[in-house]
Amino acid sequence: MQLSSILKESGVIPDNLELELTESCLMESTESVINKLNEIKNIGVKIAIDDFGTGYSSLGYLKHFPVDRLKIDRCFVSDISHTASDSTITQAIIIMAKSLGLEVTAEGVESEEQLHILLEHGCDEIQGYFYSRPVSTDALEDFLSKERQLPRG
């Protein structure tokens, strides 16, 4: 497998790599996709489903695909503090993922209010402008050297 060779050549520890796949990518050819994902998992690489809830959203495939994480699309997060249905859907995704032993990341978090709601729902990680806007390569080292603590729900 080419991924194994790349990991050996680069010295990257497989457990430090997480591949993100969209729902639609997973649905193209399920049997061959499951086989490939199992190969990837067997070498220690983690797998995430990106933009969960916006593609096929067939819950049946979650029991077949060897994934580690669901990433909740920002379309559910953006109005989470103002729209009961977005909050309910987000909470349901988190509960479902946790019951399947999956980690959950919310994308597009821009406010402390969104963060607190997600933490109350049990979300594991966030991505978005609340934490940081994109930074240049020059500013990255400085950014990473600062200790940051997010508020806890």
NORFEN-V977064 format. One record per pair of residues at least 24 apart in sequence whose C-alpha atoms are under 8 Angstrom apart, sorted by the first residue. I is the first residue (numbers start at 1). J is the second residue. Records with the same first field share a line. If there is no record, write none. Layout:
I=J + J
This chain:
3=40
4=43
14=43 + 44 + 45 + 46
15=44 + 45 + 46
16=45 + 46
17=45 + 46
18=45 + 46 + 47 + 48
19=45 + 46 + 47 + 48
20=47 + 48 + 49 + 50
21=47 + 48 + 49 + 50
22=49 + 50 + 51 + 52 + 55
23=49 + 50 + 51 + 52 + 54 + 55 + 56 + 57
24=55 + 56
27=56
34=64 + 65 + 66
37=65 + 66
38=66
41=66
67=102
68=101 + 102 + 103
69=97 + 102 + 103 + 104 + 105
70=97 + 102 + 103 + 104 + 105
71=104 + 105 + 106 + 107
72=104 + 105 + 106 + 107
73=106 + 107 + 108
74=106 + 107 + 108 + 109
75=108
77=106 + 107 + 108 + 109 + 114
78=108 + 109 + 110 + 114
80=114 + 117
81=113 + 114 + 117
91=118 + 121
94=121 + 122 + 123
95=121 + 122
115=153
116=151 + 152 + 153
117=153
119=152 + 153
120=153
